[in-house]
Amino acid sequence: MDTATAPPPLRRLTDRIEALASLDGPARRIGRLVRGAIAPGATKDLLSGTALGHAVHPVLTDVVIGSWTSASLLDLVGGRDSDPAAERLIAIGIAAYGPTALTGVTDWSDAELGDSGVRRVGLVHAASNATALSLYAASYVARRRGSHGRGVALGFVGAGALAVGGFLGGHLALAQGVGADQTAFDPGPTEWTPTVTSEQVGENASLATVVDETPVLLHRASGTVLAVHDRCSHRGCSLASGRVTDGVVECPCHGSRFRLSDGEVLRGPATAPQPSFEVRESGGRLEVRRRVQPSR
């Protein structure tokens, strides 16, 4: 292979993981278990970060990674005198690991559905982090028993596992879009743009269309047509087949609910609102333009 065009080594690693079909069976079972245990509602909103406005998992990972990495750095430059501080940092990381893992598996359980790459990388990501937990926990125990050298060695190996998990976590978020707003780079037209004819949208009916390459959901209720982005900000599912009740559309994939009048999230796991559109009728056609959200 031409080295000038060959993918970088870490890219080859993620490509290989994404090709591991043998991971699908256990990953699907775990995903179903998590989705069954944590249904849409207040608990899932909390774990997803709905009130925060973006995924809460990356915030918590900073605590775990920061604590354990700092402990290993103290071992590297501080010697035995820094062992009490390193122990405390390891303990903080262990305490933060549970909620961090729970928020991560909640995000992953929705994203893995229908996406084999996310499914496989996420499982290896979780396994790497669990390995890091085991090694740092063993390091903590060794230190408490007075085995400083063993504790340091276990911590360094744990840091290696943590680095692998962190890299794969970054790939999930930044390359595969887990936790990202799926409408961020496609908010819709800012000028009045024609769509379908007015009569194509019946009373109490929804219609999906494409406006300047942006999918738009139109819904008429009590004679008024409301419009929001048709791609759910959570994982990109079309809202067109979702149930609409009292001006609220529910995503058919994961149960997020959005107010049609302004796109606001009323129930997660979505964390970002849907871009919403003003609607007017001109010459028998409906025209839309992106609604400017008021400053919060």
N, C-alpha and C positions, 0 to 999 in steps of 0.2 A: 504494500500500500504506500502511496506517495505520502511521505511524512508531512509535507506542506499542507495536505488536505485531510490528514487523519484527525479524528476527534481527540480532544485531550483525554488523558488517562481517566480522570474522574467521570467524564462523560461516558466513557466506555463502561465504567462500573455501573452507572445508573441504567444504561441501556441493557446490560446483562441482567440486572435485577428485574427490570420491567419485562423481560422475556421469560422469567421463571414461572411458567404456568403451574408448576407443582405447588405454588403458594396459594393458589386460588381457593382450594377446598377449605383449609383452616381459616383463611381470611374471611371468606363468605360466612362461615359459621360464627366467627367473632362479631362480624358486622351485624348479622341478624340478631344476635344476643344483645348487643348494645342498643340497637334501635328498638328492640322489644322492651328493654328495661328502662330506657329514657325516652318517653314519648314527648311530642310537642307540648309545651306548657312552661310553667315558671322555672322548673328545675333545668330543663334544656336551655331555656333562654339565659339562665345564669351561667351555665357551662359554655354556651356558645359566645357569650359576650354581647348579647342583643342590646342591653342597656349601655354598654361601653361604646357602641358604635363600630366596633371591629372585633375580630376574634380575640378572646382573652388568652388563648393558649400561648402565643408568642411572648406575652408579658410575663407569664409564669416561668417560661423556660429560662429567662434571664436569671431568675433566682437560683435555679438548680445549676445551670452551667456556670454562672458567676461564682457561686459558693464553692463548687468542687474544683473549678479551675484555679481559684484563688488559693485553695488548700494545697494543691500540687505546686503552685508557684512558691508558696511559703516553704514547702519541703525542698524546693530547688535552691532557694537563695537564703533561707533563714536557718536551716539546720535544725538540730534537736531543740533548741530554745524556742522555736516557733511551733512546736508540736501541740501545745494546748490550744493555740489559736486555730491551727489546722483542724484539730478535732472538732471545735465548735462550728467551723465552716462546713465540715463534712456532715455534721448533725443537722445543720440548717438545710442543706441540700436534700438529705434524706427525708426530712419533714415536709419539704415542698414538693417532693417527687409525686406523691399520691394525687393531689389536686391537679398538678401539671399533666400527668399521664391521663387523668380522667377527662380533662378538657380536650386533650389531643385526640383521644380515641373517639370522643363524641363528634368532633369535626370530621375525622377520617371515616367514621361509620356511614355518614351521609355521602361523602365524596367517593368512597370506593364502589358504591352501587353503580354498576355500568361502566366503570373506568378501571380496567385491569392494571394499568400502570400505577395509578394511585393505590390500588389495593395491594400490589406486591411491594412497592417501595415503602408504603406505610407499615407493613408487617415487619420488614427488615429494620426500619427506623425504630420501631417499638422494641424489637429484640435487642438492638444495639444499646438502647437506653437502659433496658432491664439488666443487661450485662454490666453496664457501668454502675448501676445501683448496687448489684451484688458485690462488685469489686470494692466500691467505696465503703459499703457496709462492712465487708470483711476487713478493710483497712482500719476502719474505726474500732472494731473489736480488737484487732491486733495492737493498736496503739494503747487502748485501755488496759491491755494485759502487759504492757511494757515492751512489746516487740516493735520498737521504732523502725528498724530497717525493713521488717516485713510490711509494716503499715505503709511506709513510703513506697515500696515497690508495688504493692497492690494499688495504691493510689495512682501511680504513673500508668499502670496498665489500664486502670479505670478511665483515666484521661484519654487514652487512645480510643477506647470504646465510645466514650462520650463525643469525641471528635467525629467519629463515623456517624453516630446518631445525629449530631448537629448538622453535618453536611447533608444528610438525607432529609432532615427536616427542612433545611433551606430549599432543597430541590422540590419538596412537596409544596411549599408555600410560593416560591418564586417561579419555578418552571412549570408546575402542574396546577397552580392556582387554588390550592386548598386554603380556604379562609379569605380569599380575595373577593372584592366586589366584582361580579361578573359583568356589570354594566359600566365600569369605570372608564373604559376607553371608547364607549359607544353611547353617549348620552342622548343623542338625537338632534334633530335640526333646530336651529335658533331662529330661523325665519319661517313665516307661514308657508306650509308645504302641503299640496293636495294629497288626499288619500283616496278613499273609496267614495261612492255616491252615498248620500244621506240615507236613501231607502235600503241600502244593503245592511244597515245595522238596525235590526228590529228591536221592539220594546222588550226590555228584560233579556236581551241577548248580547253575547260577546262575539267579536270578530277580530281575528289576528290578521295584520297586514304588514307590509314592509314599506317604510318611508325613508328614502335616501339611505338604504342599506341598514336601517335601524328597525328591528321588529317592534311593532306597536300593538297594544291591545286596546280596542275600542269597546265600550260597553254603554248601552243606553238604558237609563232608568228614569221613569217619570218624565219622559221626553227630553232629558238632558244626556248628552253624550260625554262620557269621561274617558280619559286616555292615560295609560301608563306604559312604560317599557314592558314588552312581553317576555323578555328574558329575565327570570328570577335572579335577583342579585346574589342569592345564596349559592346555587350550583348551576344556574343557567337553564333550568327547565322552563318550558313554555307555560305561561299562566292561562293561555286561551281556554284550556279544558278544565280550569279550576272552578270551583263553586263560588258564586257571587251571592252574598247575603248582606242586605242593608248597606250596600256601597263598599263592601269589603271582599276582596278576592283572596282565595286560599290556594296556595301552590299545590298542585296535585302530587308533587314528588315528595316533599318533606314537611308540608303543613304550615309553612310560613304564611302570615296574613298581612295584607297591605291595604291601606285605605285608597280607594280609587281616585278620590278627589285631589290628593296630593302625594300619593305614593308612600306615605309613612308606614313604618313597620309597626304592626299592632301585636304580632306574635312571631317569635323566632322559629327556627334557628337562624334566620336571616339577621344580619347586623346592619346592613346598609339599606336605605329606602330605595324604592323604585323611582327612576326619573319619571316625572309626570309631565303632561302636556296640556296646554290650553287648546280648546277645540272651537272652531267656528264653521259655519256653513257659508259657502260662496258658490253661486252658480250651480246649486244642486249637489256639490261635493263637500265633503268634510275636509277641513284643513287643520293641521296641527303645528304647534311650535313648542319647544321646550319651555316649561315653566321655570322661572327663576325662583329658587327656594329662598325664603327670607333668612337673614342672618340669625344665627342661634345665640 
